[in-house]
Amino acid sequence: MAAGTAAHEEEALGKAYDARLMRRLLAYLRPHRARVASAIFILLAAAAVELVAPILTKIALDRAIPDADVSLLLLLALALLASLLLGFVLEAAQTLLTTWLGQHVMYDLRRQIFGHLQRLPLPYFDRNPVGRTMTRVTSDVEVLNELFSSGVVTIFGDVFTLLLIVTAMFVMDWQLALVTLTVMPFVFAVAIIFRTRIREAYRDVRVRLARINAFLQEHISGVAVVQLFGRERAADGQFREVNEHYLAAHLRSIRYYALFFPIIEILTAIALAAIITYGGSAVISDAVSIGTVAAFLQFARRFFRPIQDLSEKYNMLQGAMASSERIFNLLDTPAEHGETGLPRPAPADQPAIAEARHRTAAADAHGRAPDPTPIASVLPEPGEGEIEFRNVWFAYLRTGDDASEWDWVLRNVSFRVGAGERVAIVGHTGAGKTSIISLLLRFYEPQRGEILFDGVPIADVPVHELRERIGLVLQDVFLFSRDIAYNIRLGRTDMSAERVEEAARRVGADALIDRLPHGYQEQLGERGANLSVGERQLLSFARALVFEPQVLILDEATSSVDSALEQRIDEALSTLMRDRTSIVVAHRLSTVQNADRIIVLHHGELREQGTHAALLRRQGLYARLYELQFTRTVPRPNGAAGGSFLAPAEGKPTSPDSAEEVA
């Protein structure tokens, strides 16, 4: 279990207080300075109100009752009632104000994290599980809500309350104050032990909770596989074990709290007993008034309550520091593309782009929104859509210190796609076809070589400008849980309904949409679950076409549609590709025979390129792949053993993956 969940577990807790992290957290309160000042003022006033009742009690017992002054006694009662009402109002105002602050800080922080996640490069998501990333936006932010709503300001209030009470006690009677504080060494010892134990228990609870989340995410996502192979009982047993560990960790933390607070109550009772014993003897000897003793009994009650709160808030403060460290590590992850973990030469100097990137990075680091100043266009307008790869080397992971030991996915790949040209990229699984598309779209960056778009290195082009000119249709279609029109226009409000409908019509999706009860307003399930794979792919075609890209990329886009539907799509694509640069990544060679040029990849190297007919005449790798796809093994006549011969296939072509070893 530990090995399977290690990637999802939380990191070790850091210090309970980190000044650097606290400064960054307090920066989120700057937009709300007025409310923070009001909250502090309310807390100070509430702390002062805490002193009123003991002082009024002393006056009543020392003056009003001995002197039989009924009017003074009534006045003191009214003052006590007023202080209680004022305390109620101040506490309600403090709760509302601090909760408001916590919720608004959470709102700002969640927006910043989500916005930053949208700009992070894909390698970040390769390294970090989805569950851990979601934890940053949900539970880690919620922990910080506790810090701001019942932590930062209230801790200040508790400390000020303690100082006021101690000052009042020493002013009233310093000897009785020392007697009251005789239990403080024991209180500190208990608090230190509790702090150590609860720290370990808190860490254990977080780890167990992370394991439950990881287990649920994996088994709910793979519920079909669990049911298919009848593993429900085994999965239930595994979840019971994980759940029991979480229960045990939680109960252990509850035991610590169950022991800590009664011990503090016992020490409070000892302090009260000491006050009564010493104070009573002092009253008998006329050294102290009975009102002073009564006031000290109330002071003691009020004194130990903030100590309990501070000990409990230590756990909250520690969790907040750990959560803030994880959140700031995420926010400090560079939002620029190219973070593959491998060194890359610095791109060509582009002052305007460099300045804009510096503004964005600086804004992210200080928790502010990026500068909205637009970056001047780098690509030529309107542009032609010409693409060139120059000696490109690419690896996802480092496998050694020497570059010769890296696991290269692409090796010295060079080719050019002219404006308006239709080029197909073929090869067996793992040849590097999809990696070429990922590099062109700057999901990743090459370690060597460069890629040019209309003669401009794409490393110098703002990502949004590059991707605005490229339309991509993937084999695995992702649809959002919104209506069909939203999934085609992706929320673009400047796209008319007519433009959306025209895109759907051109790819043949209009017939599908018209059959739905609500047409373009039909709500889709999660990832488009209420549509077939082929229907989802049709919508992805419409999505790509509605943006009118300069370059169209199809990554095995027709693999999940039937022959009749594929023919309709091919007709629409032929019209679409006429004056548009097109790159088609395909396993099935039947879909690329009409390409202007075919590029053949093998183990990350460009082996061949040319037209379909020219590559067949060459009798090289492409010809062998083609032969294996469109032939099948037929048994020898009369049951003869010892071999087979190739005959034309009459059904579905065989998988191209079988060509890997032969080629």
ROVO-258942 format. One record per atom (N, C-alpha, C): y, x, z. Coordinates in steps of 0.2 Angstrom, whole numbers, plus 5000, padded with zeros to 4 digits. Example, Ala and Ser with C-alpha at 12.3 -4.5 7.8 and 13.67 -1.06 7.14 Angstrom:
2
497250665039497850625039498450665039498950645035499550685036500050645039
END
This chain:
663
499450045000500050005000500650045000500650105004501250145004501450174998500950194994501050224988501350174983501150114983501350064978502050044980502250044986502950014987503450064989503250134988503750184990504350184987504350164980504950154976505450104978505150054982505549994984505850004991505550044995505750055002506450085003506750065008507450085010507450155012507950195011508050255013508150265020508050325023508150325030508850315033508950285039509550275041509950335043510650335041511050395043511350385050511950415050512350415057512550345058512650325065512850265067513650255064513950305064514650305062514850365058515050355052515250405047515950385045516450435047517150425046517350415038516950455034517050455027516950385024516350355026516150295024516550235026516750245033517150195036517850195032518150245030518750245027518750215020518150225017518050185010517950115012517650095017517550025019518249985020518650025025519249995027519749985021519650025015520050015009519949945007519449915008519349845005519749795009520049815015520449765019521149775017521349825013522049835011522349775008522049745003522349685000522449625005522149625011522249575016522549605023523049645022523349675028523649625033523949575030524349525034523749495039523249475036522749435040522349485045522249545043522049595047522449605053523149615052523549615058523549555062523549495059523549435063522849435067522349455064521649455068521749505074522049565073522049605079522549585084523149545082523549525087523249465091522849425087522449375091521949395096521649455094521149485099521449515105522049545104522449575109522649515114522849465111523049405115522549375119521949375116521349345119521149395125521149455124520949505129521449495135522149485134522549475139522449415143522249355139522049295142521449305147521049345146520449365150520649375157521249405158521449435164521849375169521949315165522349265169521949235174521349215173520949175178520849215184520649285184520549315190521249325194521749335191522449345194522649275197522549225194522649155197522249145203521649165202521149155208521449195214521649255213521849295219522449265222522949235218523549205221523349145224522849105222522649045225522349055232521949105232521549115238522049155243522549195241522949235246523549205248523849155244524449125245524449045246524149015240524248945240523848905245523148935246522748895251522948915258523048985260523248995267523948965269524348955264525048925266525048845265524448825263524348745261524948725256525048765251525548755246525248715241525248645241524948605236525248615229525848615229526248615223526048685219526048735223525848805220525148795218524648765222523948765220523948715213524348665213524348625207524548665201525148705202525348745196524848795194524548825199524048875197523448845193523248785195522748745191522948725184523548705183523848695177523848755172524048815176524048875172523348895170522848885174522148905172521948865167522148795167521948755161522248775155522848795155523248815149522948875146522748925151522448985149521748975145521348925148520748905145520848875138521348835137521448805131521748855126522148895128522448955124521848995122521349015126520849055125520349025119520248955120519948915115520248925108520848915108521248915102521248985098521349035103521249105100520549125098520049105101519349115099519249085092519449015092519348985085519749015080520349035081520749065076520449135074520249165079519849235077519249225073518849175075518249165071518349145064518849105063519049085056519349145052519749175055520049235052519649285050519249315055518749365053518249345048517949285049517449255044517849255037518449235037518749235030518849305027518949355032519049425029518349445027517849435031517149455029516949425022517049365021516849335015517249355009517949365010518349395004518149465002517949505007517749575006517149575002516649525004516049525001516149504994516549454993516749424986516949484981517449524984517749584980517149634979516749644984516249704983515749674978515449614979514949594974515249594967515849574966516149584959516149654956516349694961516449764959515749794957515249784961514549804960514249774954514349714953514049684947514349714940515049714941515449744935515149814934515049854939514849924938514149924935513749884937513049874935513049864927513449824925513549814918513649874914513949924917514149984913513750044914513250034919512850094920512350104914512150164913511750184907511050164909510650154904509950124905509450174909509550244909509150284913509250264920509750244922509850224930509350164931509250114927508750064928508050084927507950144923507250164922507050194929507550224933507450264939507450214945507750154945507850114951507550044949507050024953506749964953507249904953507149844950507549794950507649764957507149764961507149734967507649774972507649844971508149884975508849874973508949864966509649854964509849784966509449734966509649674968509849674976509449714979509649714987510349744988510549784983511249814984511749754984511649714979512149654978512049604983511449594986511349534991511349564998510749585000510749595008511149655010511249705006511649765008512449735009512649695004513349665005513349625011512849585012512849535018512849575024512549635025512649675031513349695032513749705027514449725027514849665029514649605027514949545030514949545037514449555040514349565048514849615050514949665047515349725049516049695050516249665044516949645044517149575048516649535048516749465051516649475059516249515061516049515068516049585071516249635067516149705069516849745070517149765064517749805065518249785069518449725068519049695072518849675079518249645080517949625087517749685091517549745088517449805092518049825095518649825091519249845093519449805099519349735098519549685104519149705110518449715109518049725115518249795119518449845115518649905118519349895122519749855119520449845122520349795128519849755128519749705134519449755140519049795138518749845144519349885147519749915142520349955145520849905149520949845147521349805151521049785158520449775158520149755164520049815169519949875166519849935171520549945174521049945169521749955172521949905177521849835176521949785181521649795187520949815187520649835193520849885197521049945194521350005197522049985200522449945197523049925199523049885205522549835205522449795211522149825217521549865216521249905222520849955219521050025219520750075216520050085219519950075226519350095229518850045227519049975227518549925225518349935217518849965213518749975206518150025206518250075210517650135210517050105212517050055217516350025219516049985213516549955209516249915204515949955198516250015197516050055192515450105194515150095200514650145202514050135198513950075195513350065191513350085184513950105182514050125175513650185172513450235176512950285174512350255172512050205176511450175174511550125168512150095167512250055161512250105155512550165155512550205149511850235148511450245153510750265152510350215148510450155151510050095147510250085140510950095139511250085132510950135128510950195130510650255126509950245124509550225129508850215127508750155123509150095124509150045119509350065112509850105112510050115105509550155101509250205105508650245101508150195099507850155104507350115102507450065096508050035097508249975092508350015085508650075085508750105079508050115075507550135079506850145076506550075074506650025078506449955076506749925070507449935070507849915064507549945058507450015058507250045052506550015050506150005055505449985053505449915050505949865053506049805050506249805043506749845041506949855035506449875030506049925032505449945028504949895026504749855032504249805031504549745026505249735027505549685023505549705016505649765014505649795008504949785004504449805008503749795006503649725004503849675008503749605007504049585000504649604999505049594993504749624987504549684988504149714982503549684980503149664985502549624984502649564981503149524983503249454980503449464973503949514972504249514965503649534960503149584962502649604958502149544957501949504962501449454961501649394958502349374959502549314956502649324949502949384947503049404940502349404936501849424940501149434937500649384939500949324941500549264943499949244938500149244932499649224926499049274926499149334927498649384928498249374934498549364939498149344946497749284945497949234942497549174941497049184936497149224931496749234925496049264928496149314932495549354935495349334942495649274944495349244950495549294956496149324956496249364962496749334967496749264967497149234972496949254979496349244981496149264988496249334990496149384985496349454987497049464988497449434983498149434984498449404991498149344992498349314999498149365005497549395004497449445010497949505010498149525005498549585005499249555007499449495005500149475008500049465015499549435018499449425025499549485029499249545026499249605029500049635030500349625024501049645024501449605028501349545028501749495032501649505040501049525042500849535049501249595051501249645047501649715049502449695050502649655045503349635046503449595052503049545054503049505060503049555066502549605066502549645072503149685073503449715067504049755068504649705071504649645068505249605071505149585078504449575080504349555087504549615092504449675089504549735093505349745094505749725089506449735090506649675095506349615094506549565099506349585106505849615107505649635114506149685117506449725113506949775115507549735118507749685113508349645115508149605122507549575122507349535128507349575134507249645134507349685140508049715141508349725136509049755137509549705141509549645138510049605141509949585148509249565150509149555157509349615162509149675159509349735163510049745164510449725159511249735160511449675165511049615165511249565170511049585177510449625177510349655184510849705187511049745182511549795184512249755186512349705182512949665184512949635191512349605192512149575199512249635204512049695203512049745208512849765209513249765203513949775204514249725208514049655207514349605211514149605218513549625219513249635226513649695230513849745226514249805229514949775231515149735226515849715227515849665234515349625234515349575240515249615246514749665246514649705252515249745254515549785250516049825252516749785253516849735248517449695249517349655255516749625257516749585263516849625269516649685269516749725275517549745276517849755270518549775269518949705271518749645270519049585272519049575279518449595282518349585289518849635293518949695290519349745293520049735291520249685287520949675284521149725280520749765277520949815272521049785265520649735263520749695257520749625258521149585254521149515254520549485251520449425253519849385250519949365243520649355241520849345234520649405230520749465232520649525228519849525227519449515232518749515231518549465226518749405227518649355222518849375215519449405214519649425208519249475205518949525209518549575207517849545204517649495208516949465205517049435198517649415197517749385190517849445185518249495187518349555183517649585181517249585186516549625184516149585179516149515180515849475175516149485168516749485168517149495161517049565159516949615163516849685161516249705158515649675160515049695157514849655151515249595150515049565144515249605137515849635137516049675131515549735130515249765136514749815136514149795132513949735134513349705130513449695123514049675121514249665114514249725111514549785114514649845110513949875109513449865114512849895113512449855107512549795107512249755101512549775095513249785095513549805088513349875086513149915090512949975088512349975082511949925083511449915078511749895072512249845072512549815067512949875063513249915067513649965064513250015060512650035063512250075060511950055053511749985054511549955047512049955042512649945044513249935040513350005036513350065040513350125038512850145033512250125034511650135029511750095023511950035024512049985018512650015014513250035017513750055013513650125010513250165013513050225009512650215003512150165003511850144997512250114992512750074994513150034990513650084986513950134990514350184987513950234983513350244984512950294980512850254973512850194973512750154967513450154963513950144967514650134964514850204961514650264964514750324962514350354956513850314955513450334949513850324943513950384939514450384933514250324928514750284926514650234921514650254914514650324913514650344906513950354904513850354897513150354895512950424894512350444894512050504893511750534899511650494905511450524911510650524911510350564907509650574906509350624910509750654914509450704919509350774915509550774909509450844905510150864903510250934903510950954901511050934893511750924892511950914886512650944884512750974879513351004877513950954878514550984880515050934881515250914874515450844873515650824867516350854865516550834858517150864856517750834860518250874860518850854864519250794861519250744865519650684862520050664868520750684868521150674874521250604876521350554871521450484873520750454876520250474873519550444876519450474883519550544884519450574890519950544896520550534894520950504899520750434901520550394896520350324898519750334902519250374900518650384904518850404911519250444912519450474919519750414923520150374919520450314923519950274925519450254921518850214923518450244929518350304929517950334934518350334941518950354940519350354946519450284949519550234945519550164947518950144951518350164948517750144951517650174958517850244958517750284964518150254970518750224968519150194974519150124975518650094971518550024972519049974969519350004964519849964960519549944953519849894950519649874943519849924939519549934933519749984928520349964925520750014923521350004919521249974913521549914912521449874906521749904899522149954900522449984894521949994888521949964882521449984877521450054875520850074873520750144870520850134862521250174859521350174852520750184848520650144843520050144839519950214836519350244837519150304834518750304828518350244827518050234820518550214815518450234809518850204803518850134803519450104801519450034800519550024792519149974789518649934792517949964793517850024790517250064791516750044786516250084784515750074779515050064782514950084788514250074791513750134789514050194788513650254786513350284793512750304793512450334799512150394797512150444801511850514800511650544807510950564807510650604812510650674810510950724814510950794813510550834818509950854816509550904820509550874828509350814828509350774835508650794838508750814845508150824849508250774855507750744857507850694863507250694867507350694874506750684879507050644884506550594887506750554892506750584899506250634900506150664906506050744905506250774911506150854911505450864914505150904910504450924913504350994914504951034914504851104916505551134915505651194918506351224918506451254911505951264907506151294900506151234895506651234891506651174886506051174882505751224881505051224877504551184880504651174887504151134890504251054891504851034889505050964889504650924885504550864887504250814883504650784878504750814872505150794867504950734864505350674863505150614860505350624853505950654851506150674845506250744844506050774838506150844837506450864831507050884831507450904825507450854820507650794822507650734817508350734813508350734806508950734802508850684797509250644796509250594790509950564790510050534784510650494783510550424780510850374782510850304780511550294777511550284770512150264767512350204768513050184767513350124768512950074763512750014766512449964762511749974761511450034763510750054761510250014766509649994764509149964768508650014769508550044775508050094777507550064782506950084781506450064785506150134789506050124795505750174799505050154802504550194800503850174801503450234805502950224808502550274811502150244816501650274819501150244824501550244831501250204835501550194842501650264845502350274848502450334851502750384846502850364840503150414835503850424836504250384840504950394841505450344838505150284835505550244831506050204835505850174841506250144845506750194849506550254850507050304853507650314848507550314842508050324837508550264837508350204838508750144839509150154846508850174851509150184857509650234857509550284854510050344853510650314849510550284844511050254839511550204843511250164848511650124852511950154858511750214859511950254865511750224872511150194871510750174878510550244881510450294877510250364879510650414875510650474877511050524873510550584871510650614866510150664864510350734868509850774869510050834872510250884867510050884861510350924855510450884849510950914845511150884839511650834840511850794835512250744836512150684831512450624832512350564828513050544826513150534819513850514817513750444814514350404815514450344813515050344809515050334802515550334798515950404798515550454799515750524800516050544806516050504811516350514818515750524823515650574827515150584832515150524837514650494838514650434842514750454849514650514851514850534858515550524860515950524854516650524855516950454854516450404853516650334852516550294858517050254860516950204865516350164864515950154869515250114868515450044865515950014868516049944866516249934859516549984856516749984849516150004845515750044847515150064843514750004842514549974848514149914848514349854845515049844845515349784841515149794834515049844831514849854824514149854822513749844827512949854826512649784829512249754825511849694828511149714828510849704834510149724835509749664837509149654834508649604835507949644837507749624843507149654846506549614846506049644846505349604846505349564853505549594858505549554865506149524866506249464865506849424865507049404872507649414874507849394880508349334879508249274882508649224882508849204889509549184890509749164897509649094898509649074905509549004907510148964906510348954900510948914898510748874892511248844888511048804883511048854876510748824871510648864865511248884862511848854862512448874859512648934863512648934870512848994874512349054872511749044871511349104869511449134863511749094858511949114851512549154852513049124855513749154855513849204861513349194866513349234872514049234876514249164876514849154880515449164877515449194871516149204867516449134866517049124869517449064868517849064862517849124858518249124852517849104846517249094847516749074841516748994841516848964835516848894834516148874834516048804835515348774835515148784827515548774823515348784815515048854814515348904817515148974815514448974818514348954824513648954828513148914823513348854821512848814817512748854811513248884808513048914801512648974802512649014807512249064809511549044810511448984813510748954814510448934808510848904804510648874797510448934793510748994793510549044788509949074790509749074796509049104798508549044799508648984797508148934797508048904804508548924809508448894816508748824817509048794812509348734812508848674813508348684809507748634810507448634817507348684820507148694827507648654831508248674831508748644835508848574835508848554828508948474827508348434830507748464831507248424834507248424842507648464845507748454852508248394854508048374860508448304862509148314862509448374864510148384865510448434860510048454855510248504850510548564853511148584851511448654853511548654861511548594864511748594871511048584875510448594872509848594875509848654880509648634887509648694892508948724891508948794891508348834891508048854898507448854899507148884905507248954905506948984911507049054912506749094906507149144903507049184898506749134892507049074891506849034886506149014886505848994892505148984893504948914889505448874888505248804885505248814877505248874875505248884867504648934866504348934860503848974858504149044857503749094856503949164854504349164848504049134843504349134836505049094836505049044840505749004841506249044844506049084849506549124853506749184848506349204844506549254839507049234834506949164832507449134827508149134830508149114837508849114840509149184841508649234842508949304842509249324835508949304830509249314823509949284822509949214825510549184824511149224828510949244834511349284839511649344835511149384832511449444828511849424823511749374819512149354813512849324815512849294820513449254822514049314823513849374825514349424827514549464821514249444815514349484808514449554809513849584811513849664812513949704806514249764806514249804800513549834799513149854804512549874803512049834807511449814804510949774806510349814808510049804814509449844816508949784818508349794815507849744816507249794819507049774825506549814828505949774829505549774823504849734823505049664824505649634821505949574822505549514820505049524815504649464812503949464814503749504820503049514822502749454825503249404827502949344831503049284827503249284821503349224817502749214812502549154810502049144805502349164798501849154793502049184787502549144783502449074784502949024781503649044784503749044791504349064794504649124792504149174792504349244790504649244783504449204778504649204772505349174772505449124776506149094776506649144779506449184784506849234787507049284782506549304778506649364773507149344768507149274766507649254761508349254764508449234771509049234774509249314775508849354777508949424778509149464771508849444766509049474760509749464758509949404759510649384758511149424763510949424769511349454774511349534773510849564771510849634770511149664764511349614760511549634753512149694753512649674757513249724758513249754765512749764768512749784775512149834776512349894780511849944781511349914786510649924784510149894788509649944789509349944796508849984798508249944801507649944798507149904800506549954803506449934809505849974812505249924812504749954809504149904808503449944809503049904812502349934812501949904806502049844804501749814798502049834792501749874788502049904782502149854777501849794777502049744772502749714773503049724778503749704779504249754777504049814774504549864773504549884766504049854762503949884755504549884750504949834752505549824747506149864750506049904755506649944757506849994752507550014752507750064748507450134749507350144756507050204758506650194764506050234765505650224770505650294774505750294780505650364784505050354788504650404788504050414791504050464797503950434803503950484809503250494811503150554814502450564817502550614823502350594829502450634835503150664835503650614834504350634835504650674829504350694824504550724819504650684812505150694808505250664802504750704797504250664795503750694790503850684783504050614782504150594775504750544774504950544768505450494767505550484759505650414757505650404750505450324749505450304743505250234742504550224743504350154744503650134745503250164739503450154733502950184728502950254728503550294729503550364729503050394734503050364740502650384746501950374745501750324741501050304739500850364735501250374730501050424725500950494728501350504733501350574737500650584740500250524742499650534745499650574752500250554756500350594762500150544768500550554773500450514779500550444778501150424775501250354773500650314769500450354764499950324760499250314765499150364769498550354773498650294778499250284781499450224785499350164781499650164775499550104771498850084770498450134768497750124766497350094772497550124778497150094784497350024786497950004785498249944787497949884782497849904775497649854770496949864768496549894772495849904771495449894777494749874777494349864782493649894781493349914787492649944786492149884785491749894780491249844778490549874778490049844781489449874782489149884775488649934775488349954769487849894767487749884760487249834758486549854761486249794762485449804764485449834771485949834775485949854782485849934782486049964777485950044777486350074782486150124786486450154791486850214789487250244793487450314792488150314789488550254788489150264785489450194784490050194780490350134778490850154772491050104769491550114764492150064765492750084762493350044763493349994757493549934759493549874754494249844756494549804751495149774752495049714757495549714761495549664767495749594764495449544767495749474765496049434770496149464776496449434782497049474784497149464791497649504794497549574794498049614792497949694792497749714798497449774798497249804805497849834808497749854814498249884818498449954816499049974815499250034813499050094818498950074824498850124829498250164828497750134824497150164822497250224818497850224815497950284810498150344814498350344820498650404824498150464823497550454825497050504825496950534818496850484814496750504807497250544804497850524805498450554802498650624806
END
